[in-house]
Amino acid sequence: MGFSHFFIARPIFACALSLFILLLGLITYRNLPVDQYPRISPPVVSVTAVYPGASAEVMADTVAAPLEQQINGVDDTLYVSSTAIADGRVTINISFQIGTDPDLAQVQVQNRVQTALPQLPQEVQNLGVSVRKAQNDTLMIVHMLATQPHIDREYLANYASMQVRERLLRLPGVGDIGTFAARDYAMRIWIDPAKAAARDLTVQDIVTALRGNNIQLAGGTVGGAPITKNPAATQFNLEVQSKLNRPEQFEQVIIKRDTEGRVTRIGDIARVELGAQSYAINAYLDQEEAFPLSVVQASGGNALETATAVHETMAELSKSFPPGVSYRIVFNPSQYIRESVDKLRDTLIEAVILVVIVVVLFLQSWRTAIIPLLAIPISLVGTFAIMAAAGFSLNNLSLFGLVLSIGIVVDDAIVVVENAERHVRAGMRPRDAAYKTMDEVGGALIGITLVLVAVFVPTAFMGGVTGQFYKQFALTVTGATVISLVVSLTLSPALCALLLKPHSETPARTAFMRWLTRRGDRFTAAFDRFGESYGRFTRRMLRMMGLVFILYVGLLLLTGWRLYDTPRGFVPHQDQGLAVVAINLPPGASLARTDAVVREAISMMLETPGVQAASVYSGVDAMGMSIQSSAGQLYAIMEPFSERLPKGLTADRVVADLRKRFSTITEADIRVITPSAVRGLGSSGGFRLMVEDRGGHGYAALDAVTRDLAAAAADDPAIAQSFTNFNMRSPRIAVDVDRDKAEMLGVQSQDVYSALQTYMAGSYVNNMTLLGHSFQVIAQADPAYRQDANLLGQIKTRSASGAMVPLDAVATLSYATGPYRVLRYNLYPATDIQGEAAPGHSSGEAMAAMERIARERLPAGYGVEWTDLAYQQRVAGGSGELAFGLAVVFVFIALAAFYESLTLPLAIIMIVPLCLLAAILGVNLRGEDNNILTQIGMVVLIGLAAKNAILIVEFARQSEDQGLDMKEAAIAAARIRLRPILMTSVAFIAGVVPLAFATGAGAELRQALGTAVFYGMIGLTLLGLLFAPVFYVACRMLGERVSRAWWRRRAAPTPGDDM
């Protein structure tokens, strides 16, 4: 090959080229971000609105529905979901296709929201509707702690928000700092309804007075332009002190003055204090009161660098914390990422070491072994430059690609060195051997690279989560393979010419080396004898090709059966050192009651072996991530892997222990679940199914249908647990205003509703400025008047005659029940069912069981849809089969072009199903499912199967060109290429061993990929050596028959030729 001859003659040029590749990779490596996965979660835009005091149904019907109708249809939308809760909040999440520009999506949603604003209640418009990119990728949580009694929750929360949060937001890689348990300061006007009624005051009077006295006005200037005949010598700016910011200032606000001149001030009918905007959530770290700051990673940020920056910044800030304030970081998913990536880097090093051992064992000469070993760092490090140019990160998928690339990149160099070394042993000069080697194997190397590129590149353009998994893996392997080809065509032959020496020229000088040489010679002689035996075996196989093909068909049937029968999964379940605990008390339970149960659960959790700490939110529904007084959410942060796993405390075992302990708490329903396998795709592991009311049956009927499905699913053996958090039993008081009576008494219905909203829910007045920040002013009834439902009837409003009329004179109060949380999905009222696969069953089996139950039990007018990770799994569907099919087709096309033949590529393609059989049998042997990483491994095996076959086919073709008949050529190729095939295969298998038998953080992912490739490569090596020569001869015979038939047809005279 002339290209390689150029570099053999110019070894310094070859070394300089490789050094350039190496340095370029080292330079770009430092700038590569580090993360657990590529950006595989869909972009989400969140719309939030508040309507104080509104029920969940009111929020869904009057706020969520109008917004959803306008938002629906935004480009690249996957699905629209909303959650409305009974404290007057609604959140609408719009999920977009992966790859959508989140900034553009936010702008489009914002435009749709502006169109819907006139349809919303005025109070909602006053408070504003926020549109922002949702950040679900929590990197870590910083817990601010009060270590002294004088530090209350409000002070701690606001100090953290103003002094810590704003500093962390400026760090590179931080996208947002979540404050779910926020207690922002607010000026609370706690009204005494009895005192207000006694002075003939309504809520409108109070709120109007507050708004009129707490405003910001511009005073203008004295002596400003235009200039008069007598201009002022000095210009003064007027500062109007119209904005209030202290409780005593608000207390002095005059509400009214009566005819006798008596003044009624806010302080006369209300208690004013600097309190919190919301008291709905209590947060704890272990048993200590805490304020959590959730650090959310920015898109494209380096997870580990960001986490390090947060640690360093917090250490710096803590030096100036006031006495009684401290912090702890125990909820740290970035630590799992760090350990997982570190373990994968260790795997990379282990794989290199094992490959080095195999290469040295086979080649038995440092001069010979150093040539392929140099190809490893050059190819792998050079790949970093390609990754940086493509915008990739160092994550599980790209590092998987690098680990598997070790075997691929060393294979190319081994093929060159082994062939050159064979010629040197035959007596040829090293330089002549290098030239002859590249003439013989140069085409095979290019063919192998074409095949591997053809395998991986098409999969990189697949869409969805599956496409993102394939993309970085595939292009990383492709980049390493192309660089390996460059090294094998340039540096490897040049080094062969320089370093290889005839064996007689390098006698061993020491006794140990002489002993080692003798052992090596015996190994070589034994291998040569094995090669001869394999040649004879191949000859016998060619004599009974019919039986071989019968065996092949049987293996094909076995492959199809095992692929069909193996359970399907998606992303493997992982031990992330974390468990989520969802606590639900009876509907309507107060926050104080929930708090007591939560504290009991914290104590049990901290006593559980393997649990290190507890991060707790009391007043939060863990499943719906919404505020709910009767719910609590606990995160069980487990001990590091190095401490837990030696004691046998896997995450599954800790979860089982927690479930057993919590079963003794009878006051609440407590569920322990694992986190989602992919951050940003759901709040928990398992599946989530949305049940939709498409026929307008109402929430009561939807609740009954949902519970029936959940109960049926709980009895299915494929499903471990299924439940729904939707319920219609949240207690409420229905207020029915008698409009006729109200009109007769001169009372406006609107006044009645306004009084209820202000006293019970609170009314937003306006804002005040404190410590350089803006906070709300809220008017609401004093807590003492909101504890007893009997006091509702005493709320008064003014009639047209000026008389104060109590609520019970114009309205009827009755106890009822209804939903606290209302969901909508794709514009339908909906509920959700959550669950997970039972032990021994895959997620695909659990989802299939759930779909079957829905088909059998769901009445007309209802429908179901998957969401979160289950949606992505269902959408992925046959993507594995598509990737496999594309890989086979593109390999065939590449080989057909390379060999200028349509039959010869069949000899290579026919090997592929055999490696799949070995891979799926290995998966079955280890009790795993056929998940996305298993499928990636199978795609890898297509390229490896073709690579081994090419080595035999290419040499056999060259032998035929030199005059051998096809059978003798196949036998010669099988015998001569046995050594490089076994060397490359054993080297690759050795490199995969650390993946297949991985432990520690992220081991489940490494095992899933490693198992398929490890067992598949073993089967491929054994079966490929058996079948490849037979397939070559069969395809050559087929090609000759087709060719003879074609030429006979061309040569046959056509009617009219003799005329």
Secondary structure, DSSP 8 states (H G I E B T S, - for coil): -HHHHHHHH-HHHHHHHHHHHHHHHHHHHTT--B-SSSS-S--EEEEEEE-TT--HHHIIIIIIHHHHHHHTT-TTEEEEEEEEETTTEEEEEEEE-TT--HHHHHHHHHHHHHHHGGGS-HHHHHH--EEEE----EEEEEEEEE-STT--HHHHHHHIIIIIIHHHHTSTTEEEEE-TT---EEEEEEE-HHHHHHTT--HHHHHHHHHHHS------EES-SS--SS--SS-EE--------SHHHHHT-EEEE-TT--EEEHHHHEEEEEEES----EEEETTEEEEEEEEEE-TT--HHHHHHHHHHHHHHHGGG--TTEEEEEEE-HHHHHHHHHHHHHHHHHHHHHHHHHHHHHHH--HHHHHHHHHHHHHHHHHHHHHHHHTT--B-HHHHHHHHHHHHHHHHHHHHHHHHHHHHHHTT--HHHHHHHHHHHHHHHHHHHHHHHHHHHTGGGG--HHHHHHHHHHHHHHHHHHHHHHHHHHTHHHHHHHHH---GGGS---SHHHHHHHHHHHHHHHHHHHHHHHHHHHHHHHHHTHHHHHHHHHHHHHHHHHHHHHS-B-SS-----SEEEEEEE-STT--HHHHHHHHHHHHHHHHTSTTEEEEEEEEEEETTTTEEEEEEEEEEEEE--HHHHGGGT--HHHHHHHHHHHHTT--SSEEEEE---SSTTS-SSSSEEEEEEE-S---HHHHHHHHHHHHHHHHTSTTEEEEE----S-EEEEEEEE-HHHHHHTT--HHHHHHHHIIIII-EEEEEEEETTEEEEEEEEE-GGGGS-GGGGGG-EEE-TTS-EEEGGGTEEEEEEEE-SEEEEETTEEEEEEEEEE-TT--HHHHHHHHHHHHHHH--TTEEEEE-HHHHHHHHHTTHHHHHHHHHHHHHHHHHHHHHT-SSHHHHHHTTHHHHHHHHHHHHHHTT--B-HHHHHHHHHHHHHHHHHHHHHHHHHHHHHHTT--HHHHHHHHHHHSHHHHHHHHHHHHHHHHHHHT--STTHHHHHHHHHHHHHHHHHHHHHHHHHHHHHHHHHHHHHHHHHHHHHHHHHS--TTTT-
